């Protein structure tokens, strides 16, 4: 084995991170998890992807979150992740929580999308093959499928656990009504839902209208994606629109008009962050973690510096009543 592949993780990695219990389970997750939605596809820099994963683990981030369609091209993030795991993290597999999902379009024809048993079983088998794993720690249904009986989709998640292909199961993007029904089905089957993964940040607070209470009362974990609202909750746009930004390049998830519309709020929030001795990104993460019903915040990163900066957010997750009132006033 070459010296480059002889990676040894930082000995003090677990001293750099806090861990929270996931709902009523025995599983602890780091307060920050790393998502591989961007920056791990075939069009991205493979060496940078390696460095991102090493940096994350060296800072106590044990949870890496993927999905079958992450790339581009779809599937390439899992395939590249598998190469990195085999070369650099083989000795650390039992220290890692690796998750994947299926629910969006993945291959042509009627069996490559949504929530049928056919699609989900095939998808997980493909994901395991791409990553070179015997099992994933968490498998999610990525979005609700209103044309497939919920019993079929949840029954498939239960089957995956019984087959040993997943240790736990979760849901993503489910509204409270559908989530509650799914939780009951899974409980009755004997494979309780471990965790729900919703979009949640200062600009998108939909889970406060029922889902967060449901998760708390049901003792189910929550891991929130897009905590920085596609980069709006960072210092990136405080002085205008950088030419290399997602907004300028017309990302399907963010455009220049959205940023310009939110800019007064971004600047107002940044002032509160400065008074807390935090960056805006750090405060945005801390604000989510202030709620003990949240298990983990799912960050993305294109640079190791962004991971290191995000980890600092866990140092101060307490907000005064005045700070919360000022934040809410800005967001009205």
PENORLIN-V314312 format. One record per pair of residues at least 24 apart in sequence whose C-alpha atoms are under 10 Angstrom apart, sorted by the first residue. I is the first residue (numbers start at 1). J is the second residue. D is the distance in Angstrom with one decimal. If there is no record, write none. Layout:
i = {I	I}
j = {J	J}
d = {D	D}
This chain:
i = {1	4	4	5	5	5	5	5	6	6	6	7	7	7	7	7	7	8	8	8	8	8	8	9	9	9	9	9	9	9	9	9	10	10	10	10	10	10	11	11	11	12	12	12	13	13	13	13	13	13	13	13	14	14	14	14	14	14	15	15	16	16	16	16	16	16	16	16	17	17	17	17	17	17	17	17	17	17	18	18	18	18	18	18	19	19	19	19	19	20	20	20	20	20	20	21	21	21	21	21	21	21	22	22	22	22	22	22	22	22	22	22	22	23	23	23	23	23	23	23	23	23	23	23	23	23	23	24	24	24	24	24	24	24	24	24	25	25	25	25	25	25	25	25	26	27	27	27	27	28	28	28	28	28	29	29	29	29	29	29	29	29	29	29	30	30	30	30	30	30	30	30	30	31	31	31	31	31	31	31	31	31	31	31	31	31	31	31	31	32	32	32	32	32	32	32	32	32	32	32	32	32	32	32	32	32	32	32	32	32	33	33	33	33	33	33	33	33	33	33	33	33	33	33	33	33	33	33	33	34	34	34	34	34	34	34	34	34	34	34	34	34	34	35	35	35	35	35	35	35	35	35	35	35	35	35	35	36	36	36	36	36	36	36	36	36	36	36	36	36	36	37	37	37	37	37	37	37	37	37	37	37	37	38	38	38	38	38	38	38	38	39	39	39	39	39	39	39	39	40	40	40	40	40	40	40	40	40	40	40	41	41	41	41	41	41	41	41	41	41	41	41	42	42	42	42	42	42	42	42	42	43	43	43	43	43	44	44	44	44	45	46	46	46	47	48	48	48	49	49	49	49	49	49	49	49	50	50	50	50	50	50	50	51	51	51	51	52	52	52	52	52	52	52	52	53	53	53	53	53	53	53	53	54	54	54	54	55	55	55	55	55	56	56	56	56	56	57	57	57	57	58	59	59	59	60	60	61	61	61	61	62	62	62	62	62	62	62	63	63	63	63	63	63	63	63	63	64	64	64	64	64	64	64	65	65	65	65	65	65	65	65	65	65	66	66	66	66	66	66	66	66	67	67	67	67	67	67	67	67	67	67	67	67	67	68	68	68	68	68	68	68	68	68	68	68	68	68	68	69	69	69	69	69	69	69	69	69	69	70	70	70	74	74	74	75	75	75	75	75	76	76	77	77	78	78	78	78	78	78	78	79	79	79	79	79	79	80	80	81	81	81	82	82	82	82	82	82	82	83	83	83	84	85	85	85	86	86	86	93	94	96	96	97	97	97	97	98	98	98	98	98	98	98	99	99	99	99	99	99	99	99	99	99	99	100	100	100	100	100	100	100	100	100	100	100	100	100	101	101	101	101	101	101	101	101	101	101	101	101	102	102	102	102	102	102	102	103	103	103	103	103	103	103	104	104	104	104	104	113	114	114	114	114	114	114	114	114	114	115	115	115	115	115	115	115	115	115	115	115	115	115	115	116	116	116	116	116	116	116	116	116	117	117	117	117	117	117	117	117	118	118	119	119	120	120	120	120	121	121	121	121	121	124	124	124	125	125	128	128	133	134	134	134	135	135	135	135	135	135	135	136	136	136	136	136	136	136	136	137	137	137	137	137	137	137	138	138	138	138	138	138	138	138	138	139	139	139	139	139	139	139	139	139	140	140	140	140	140	140	140	140	140	140	140	141	141	141	141	141	141	141	141	142	142	142	142	142	142	142	142	143	143	143	143	143	143	143	144	144	144	144	144	144	144	144	145	146	150	150	150	150	150	151	151	151	151	151	152	153	153	153	154	154	154	154	154	154	154	154	154	154	155	155	155	155	155	156	157	157	157	157	157	158	158	158	158	158	158	158	158	159	159	160	161	162	162	167	167	168	168	168	168	169	169	169	169	170	170	170	170	170	170	170	171	171	171	171	171	172	172	172	172	172	172	172	172	173	173	173	173	174	174	175	175	175	175	175	176	176	176	176	176	176	176	176	177	177	177	179	179	179	180	180	180	180	183	183	183	184	192	193	193	193	193	194	194	194	194	195	195	195	195	195	195	195	196	196	196	196	196	196	196	197	197	197	197	197	197	197	197	198	198	198	198	198	199	199	199	199	199	199	199	200	200	200	200	200	200	200	200	201	201	201	201	201	201	201	201	201	201	201	202	202	202	202	202	202	202	202	202	202	202	202	202	203	203	203	203	203	203	203	203	203	203	204	212	212	212	213	215	215	216	216	216	217	219	220	220	220	221	221	221	221	221	222	222	222	222	222	222	223	223	223	223	223	223	223	224	224	224	224	224	224	224	224	224	225	225	225	225	225	226	226	226	226	226	227	227	227	227	227	227	227	227	227	227	228	228	228	228	228	228	228	228	228	229	229	229	229	230	230	230	231	231	231	232	232	232	232	232	232	232	232	233	233	233	233	233	233	233	233	233	233	233	233	233	233	233	234	234	234	234	234	234	234	234	234	234	235	235	235	235	235	235	236	236	237	237	237	237	238	238	238	238	238	239	239	262	264	264	265	265	265	265	265	266	266	267	268	268	268	268	268	269	269	269	269	269	272	272	272	272	273	273	275	276	276	276	277	278	278	278	278	278	279	279	279	279	280	281	281	281	281	282	282	282	282	282	282	282	282	282	283	283	283	283	283	283	283	284	284	284	285	285	285	285	285	285	285	286	286	286	286	286	286	286	286	286	286	287	287	287	287	287	287	287	287	288	289	289	289	289	289	290	290	290	290	290	291	291}
j = {87	87	88	84	86	87	88	89	87	88	89	54	87	88	89	90	91	54	58	88	89	91	92	54	55	57	58	59	60	88	89	92	54	55	57	58	59	60	58	59	60	58	59	60	55	56	57	58	59	60	61	62	57	58	59	60	61	62	59	60	58	59	60	61	311	312	314	315	57	58	59	60	61	62	311	312	314	315	60	61	296	311	314	315	60	61	62	295	296	221	292	293	294	295	296	220	221	292	293	294	295	296	194	195	219	220	221	222	223	293	294	295	296	193	194	195	215	216	217	218	219	220	221	222	293	294	295	192	193	194	195	216	218	219	220	221	168	192	193	194	195	219	220	221	194	97	168	194	221	62	63	97	295	296	61	62	63	96	97	221	223	295	296	297	60	61	62	63	97	295	296	297	298	60	61	62	63	223	285	286	289	294	295	296	297	298	311	313	314	56	59	60	61	62	63	64	223	224	285	289	295	296	297	298	299	307	310	311	313	314	57	60	61	62	63	64	65	97	223	224	225	295	296	297	298	299	300	307	311	61	62	63	64	65	66	225	296	297	298	299	300	301	307	63	64	65	66	67	70	99	225	226	297	298	299	300	301	64	65	66	67	70	71	77	78	81	298	299	300	301	302	65	66	67	69	70	71	72	77	78	299	300	301	66	70	71	72	77	300	301	302	70	71	72	77	300	301	302	303	66	70	71	72	76	77	78	79	80	81	302	70	71	72	73	74	75	76	77	78	79	80	81	71	72	73	74	75	76	77	79	80	71	72	73	76	77	71	72	77	302	302	80	81	84	84	302	303	304	77	80	81	84	301	302	303	304	80	81	83	84	85	87	88	84	302	303	304	300	301	302	303	304	305	306	307	81	84	85	88	89	301	304	307	84	88	89	304	303	304	305	307	308	301	304	307	308	311	89	92	95	96	308	307	308	311	95	311	96	97	307	311	92	93	94	95	96	97	98	95	96	97	98	99	137	138	296	298	96	97	98	99	100	298	299	97	98	99	100	101	138	139	298	299	300	98	99	100	101	102	127	139	140	99	100	101	102	103	104	123	124	127	139	140	141	142	100	101	102	103	104	105	106	123	124	126	127	128	130	142	100	101	102	103	104	105	106	107	123	127	100	101	106	105	106	107	106	126	127	130	131	130	131	130	131	126	127	128	129	130	131	132	127	128	129	130	131	132	130	131	130	131	132	127	128	129	130	131	132	133	130	131	132	131	131	132	133	131	132	133	133	137	136	137	136	137	138	167	133	135	136	137	138	139	166	135	136	137	138	139	140	166	167	168	169	170	124	127	128	136	137	138	139	140	141	142	166	169	170	127	136	138	139	140	141	142	143	169	170	171	172	127	139	140	141	142	143	172	140	141	142	143	144	145	172	141	142	143	144	145	145	141	142	143	144	145	146	147	148	153	141	142	143	144	145	146	147	148	149	150	152	153	154	156	145	147	148	149	150	152	153	154	156	148	152	153	154	155	156	157	159	153	156	153	156	153	156	157	160	156	157	159	160	165	160	165	166	160	165	165	166	165	164	165	166	160	161	163	164	165	166	167	160	161	164	165	166	167	168	169	161	164	165	166	167	168	169	165	166	167	168	169	170	171	194	195	165	166	167	168	169	170	171	194	195	166	168	169	170	171	172	193	194	195	196	197	169	170	171	172	173	174	196	197	170	171	172	173	174	196	197	198	171	172	173	174	175	197	198	171	172	173	174	175	178	179	182	174	178	178	179	181	182	185	181	182	185	186	189	185	182	185	186	181	182	183	184	185	186	187	189	191	193	182	185	186	189	191	186	186	189	191	192	193	185	186	187	189	190	191	192	193	189	191	191	191	190	191	191	194	192	193	194	195	193	194	195	196	194	195	196	197	220	221	222	195	196	197	198	222	196	197	198	199	222	223	224	225	197	198	199	207	198	211	206	207	209	210	211	207	209	210	211	212	213	214	215	210	211	214	211	214	215	211	214	215	218	215	218	220	218	220	218	219	220	221	219	220	221	222	219	220	221	222	223	294	295	220	221	222	223	224	294	295	221	222	223	224	225	296	297	298	222	223	224	225	226	223	224	225	226	227	229	298	224	225	226	227	228	229	288	297	225	226	227	228	229	233	284	285	287	288	297	227	228	229	233	269	283	284	285	287	288	327	328	331	227	228	229	232	233	262	265	266	284	331	229	291	293	294	293	293	294	292	293	294	293	293	293	294	295	292	293	294	295	296	292	293	294	295	296	297	288	293	294	295	296	297	298	285	288	289	294	295	296	297	298	299	296	297	298	299	300	285	297	298	299	300	281	284	285	286	287	288	297	298	299	300	280	281	282	283	284	285	298	299	300	253	254	281	284	254	255	300	259	281	300	258	259	260	262	263	266	280	281	259	262	263	265	266	267	269	270	279	280	281	282	283	284	285	266	267	269	270	279	280	281	282	283	284	266	267	270	279	280	281	280	281	262	263	266	267	263	264	266	267	270	263	267	331	330	331	327	329	330	331	332	330	331	330	326	327	329	330	331	326	327	328	330	331	323	324	326	327	323	327	323	316	319	323	316	309	312	313	315	316	309	310	312	313	313	306	309	310	313	309	310	311	312	313	314	315	316	317	310	312	313	314	316	317	319	310	313	317	310	311	312	313	314	316	317	310	311	312	313	314	315	316	317	318	319	313	314	316	317	318	319	324	327	317	313	314	316	317	318	314	316	317	318	319	317	318}
d = {9.1	9.4	8.9	9.3	9.7	6.0	5.7	9.3	8.2	6.7	9.4	8.4	8.6	5.6	7.6	9.8	9.6	9.2	9.2	8.4	8.8	9.3	9.6	7.5	9.0	7.1	5.6	9.2	9.7	9.5	8.9	8.8	9.2	9.2	8.1	5.0	7.8	8.9	8.0	9.8	9.9	7.8	8.1	8.3	9.9	9.2	7.0	5.0	4.9	4.6	8.2	9.6	9.1	8.3	7.1	4.9	8.4	9.2	8.2	7.3	8.5	5.5	5.9	8.9	7.9	9.1	9.4	9.8	10.0	9.8	6.6	5.1	7.1	9.5	7.5	9.4	7.7	9.3	8.2	9.3	9.8	9.7	7.5	9.3	9.1	9.4	9.8	8.2	8.4	9.4	8.6	9.6	8.6	5.7	7.5	9.8	7.9	9.7	9.7	9.6	6.8	9.5	7.0	7.1	8.2	6.7	4.7	7.6	9.2	9.0	8.6	5.8	8.7	9.3	6.8	7.3	8.1	7.7	9.6	8.0	4.5	4.1	4.3	8.0	7.9	9.0	7.7	9.7	9.9	8.0	9.9	9.8	8.5	5.2	6.4	7.9	9.7	9.2	9.6	7.0	9.6	8.5	8.2	8.7	9.9	9.6	9.6	8.9	9.9	9.9	10.0	9.7	8.4	9.7	8.6	7.5	6.9	9.8	8.1	9.6	9.4	6.8	6.6	9.8	7.2	5.9	6.5	6.9	9.7	7.8	6.2	8.5	9.8	9.5	8.1	9.8	9.6	9.0	9.7	9.9	7.6	8.6	6.4	4.3	6.1	8.6	8.9	9.7	7.4	9.2	9.8	8.7	6.3	8.7	8.0	9.9	9.1	9.8	8.9	9.3	8.8	5.4	4.9	6.0	6.8	9.3	8.1	7.2	9.3	8.3	9.7	9.3	5.8	7.0	5.1	6.2	7.3	9.4	8.5	9.5	9.5	9.9	6.4	6.0	4.8	6.1	8.6	9.9	10.0	7.1	8.3	6.4	5.1	6.2	9.0	9.8	9.9	8.5	5.6	5.2	5.9	7.8	8.6	8.5	5.9	4.7	6.4	9.4	9.9	9.6	8.2	9.5	9.5	5.8	5.8	5.2	8.0	7.2	6.0	5.5	8.2	7.2	8.4	6.8	8.5	8.6	9.6	8.9	6.8	8.4	9.9	8.1	6.6	7.6	8.7	5.3	6.9	9.1	7.6	9.9	9.7	7.3	9.5	9.9	7.3	6.8	8.2	8.2	7.1	7.8	7.9	9.5	7.8	9.0	8.2	8.4	7.5	6.0	9.3	9.8	8.1	6.4	8.2	7.4	4.9	8.2	9.2	6.7	7.4	9.1	7.1	4.0	4.9	6.4	8.0	8.0	5.0	4.6	8.2	8.5	7.1	9.1	6.7	6.2	6.5	9.2	9.3	5.8	7.3	9.0	7.6	7.9	6.5	7.9	9.0	9.9	8.7	8.5	9.5	9.5	9.6	7.7	9.5	9.1	9.6	7.8	7.6	8.5	9.7	8.5	8.3	8.5	9.5	8.1	9.0	9.5	9.2	8.5	9.5	6.4	9.2	9.9	8.5	9.9	10.0	8.5	7.0	9.8	7.4	7.6	6.8	5.5	9.2	9.4	7.8	9.0	8.5	9.3	9.6	9.4	9.9	8.8	9.7	9.6	8.4	8.8	9.0	9.6	6.2	9.0	7.4	7.9	9.7	7.9	6.6	8.0	9.1	9.6	9.8	9.6	8.8	10.0	8.6	7.7	7.6	10.0	9.2	8.7	9.4	9.6	9.0	9.7	9.8	9.9	6.7	4.9	6.0	8.4	9.0	5.9	4.5	5.9	7.8	9.4	10.0	9.5	9.1	7.6	6.3	5.1	6.5	8.9	9.0	10.0	8.2	6.0	4.9	6.2	8.8	8.9	9.8	8.0	9.7	9.9	7.6	5.8	4.6	6.8	9.7	9.5	9.5	9.9	7.6	4.4	4.4	6.3	9.0	9.4	9.7	9.6	8.1	8.9	8.5	9.7	8.1	6.6	6.0	5.8	8.6	8.5	9.3	7.3	7.0	7.9	8.1	6.1	9.7	9.3	9.6	9.6	8.4	7.6	9.0	7.2	7.6	6.0	9.5	9.8	9.6	9.7	9.6	9.7	9.3	6.9	9.0	8.3	8.8	7.7	7.5	9.6	8.3	9.8	9.1	9.1	9.7	6.8	8.6	9.2	5.9	5.5	9.2	8.2	9.4	8.4	4.7	5.4	8.3	8.3	7.7	8.6	6.4	9.3	9.6	9.0	8.8	6.4	3.8	5.8	7.8	8.8	7.2	8.1	9.1	7.9	8.6	9.3	8.6	7.7	9.3	9.5	10.0	9.9	8.4	7.7	5.5	7.5	9.9	9.6	8.8	5.6	5.3	6.6	8.8	9.8	9.4	5.7	5.7	4.5	5.6	7.6	8.8	9.8	9.2	9.2	9.6	8.0	7.6	9.2	7.0	8.5	6.6	5.2	6.4	9.0	8.9	9.5	9.8	9.9	8.8	9.9	8.4	5.5	4.5	5.7	5.4	9.2	9.5	8.9	8.8	8.6	9.3	8.1	6.7	5.5	5.2	8.0	9.7	8.5	5.7	4.6	5.5	7.6	7.8	9.3	9.3	6.9	7.3	9.7	9.6	9.2	8.7	8.5	7.6	7.5	5.5	8.8	8.6	8.1	9.4	7.3	8.7	8.2	7.3	5.5	8.7	8.4	6.3	8.7	8.5	8.1	5.6	9.1	9.0	8.4	9.1	6.2	8.4	9.4	6.8	6.0	9.7	8.2	9.2	6.5	6.2	9.1	8.2	5.6	8.8	9.6	9.8	9.0	9.8	9.9	8.0	7.2	8.2	9.2	7.3	8.8	9.0	7.6	9.7	8.6	7.9	9.0	10.0	8.3	8.3	10.0	9.2	8.3	6.7	8.9	9.5	9.4	9.6	6.7	4.4	5.3	7.4	10.0	9.7	8.9	6.3	4.9	6.7	8.3	9.6	9.7	9.9	8.4	5.5	4.9	6.0	8.3	9.4	5.9	6.0	4.7	5.2	6.8	9.9	8.3	8.8	8.8	6.1	8.0	6.5	4.8	6.1	8.3	9.8	9.9	9.7	8.7	5.6	4.5	5.0	6.5	9.5	9.7	8.7	8.4	8.5	8.1	6.6	5.1	6.2	8.8	9.2	9.7	9.8	8.7	6.3	4.8	6.7	8.5	9.9	8.6	9.9	7.3	5.6	5.2	6.2	9.5	9.9	9.9	8.5	8.0	7.1	5.9	8.4	7.9	9.0	10.0	9.6	9.4	8.5	9.9	8.1	6.7	8.2	9.4	7.9	6.7	8.7	9.9	9.9	8.9	9.9	9.9	9.9	6.7	8.7	9.8	6.8	6.1	9.9	8.7	9.2	9.4	9.8	8.0	7.4	7.5	9.3	10.0	8.3	9.9	8.2	10.0	9.3	9.7	7.0	9.7	6.9	7.7	5.7	8.6	9.5	9.5	9.0	9.9	7.6	10.0	8.8	9.7	9.8	8.2	7.4	6.2	8.6	5.7	5.8	7.2	9.2	5.5	4.8	5.6	7.6	9.3	9.1	9.6	6.6	4.9	6.3	8.6	9.8	5.5	4.4	5.7	8.7	9.7	9.3	9.6	9.8	6.5	5.2	7.3	10.0	7.6	8.9	9.4	8.4	9.8	8.7	7.0	8.3	8.6	6.2	4.9	8.6	9.3	7.1	9.0	8.9	8.6	9.5	8.2	8.7	9.2	9.0	7.5	8.9	8.8	9.8	8.4	9.1	9.9	8.8	9.5	9.5	6.8	8.7	8.7	5.7	6.2	8.8	9.1	5.4	4.3	5.4	7.1	9.9	8.7	7.3	6.2	5.0	6.4	8.3	9.9	9.8	8.6	5.9	4.9	5.6	6.9	9.6	9.6	9.1	7.5	6.9	5.3	6.2	8.8	8.8	5.6	4.9	5.9	7.5	8.9	9.7	5.5	6.3	6.5	6.0	8.9	8.3	8.0	9.2	8.1	6.8	4.7	6.6	6.4	8.8	7.1	8.1	8.4	6.9	9.8	7.7	8.1	7.9	8.2	9.6	9.9	6.7	9.2	7.8	8.0	8.8	9.1	7.9	9.1	8.8	7.0	9.2	8.7	9.0	9.4	9.7	9.8	7.4	7.9	9.7	7.3	8.4	8.5	7.4	9.1	8.9	5.7	8.8	9.4	8.5	8.4	9.5	9.2	9.8	6.9	6.6	5.6	8.4	9.7	6.8	5.0	5.3	6.8	8.5	9.9	9.5	6.3	5.7	4.7	5.5	6.4	9.8	8.2	9.7	7.7	8.5	6.7	5.0	5.7	8.7	9.2	6.5	4.9	6.8	8.7	9.9	8.6	7.1	7.0	7.9	8.5	6.7	6.2	9.8	9.5	7.7	7.0	7.1	6.8	9.0	9.0	6.4	9.2	9.7	6.5	7.5	9.8	8.1	9.1	9.3	8.8	9.9	9.3	6.8	10.0	9.3	9.4	8.4	9.8	9.1	6.7	9.9	8.1	8.4	7.2	9.5	8.9	10.0	9.8	9.8	9.6	6.6	9.5	8.5	8.5	9.5	6.1	5.6	9.1	8.9	6.6	9.4	8.2	9.9	9.9	8.3	7.5	5.3	4.7	8.3	9.4	8.4	8.6	8.9	7.9	7.6	6.5	7.4	9.8	9.8	10.0	7.6	8.3	9.1	7.3	9.2	7.3	6.4	8.6	9.5	9.5	9.5	8.6	9.9	9.2	9.7	5.9	6.6	9.3	8.9	9.3	9.6	9.2	8.3	9.8	6.6	9.2	8.7	6.6	9.8	7.2	8.7	7.3	9.7	8.0	7.7	9.5	9.9	9.6	8.7	9.1	9.2	9.6	9.7	8.6	7.6	9.9	8.7	8.5	9.3	9.6	8.7	9.9	9.4	8.3	7.2	8.2	7.2	5.8	8.1	6.9	4.6	8.2	9.5	9.0	9.5	9.3	9.7	6.6	9.4	8.5	8.1	9.7	9.7	8.5	9.9	7.5	9.3	9.7	6.3	8.0	9.9	8.4	9.3	10.0	9.3	5.5	6.3	8.4	6.6	4.6	7.7	8.7	9.2	10.0	9.3	6.5	8.1	7.6	8.9	9.8	8.3	9.0	7.8	9.4	6.1	8.7	9.5	8.9	5.1	6.0	7.4	8.8	9.4}
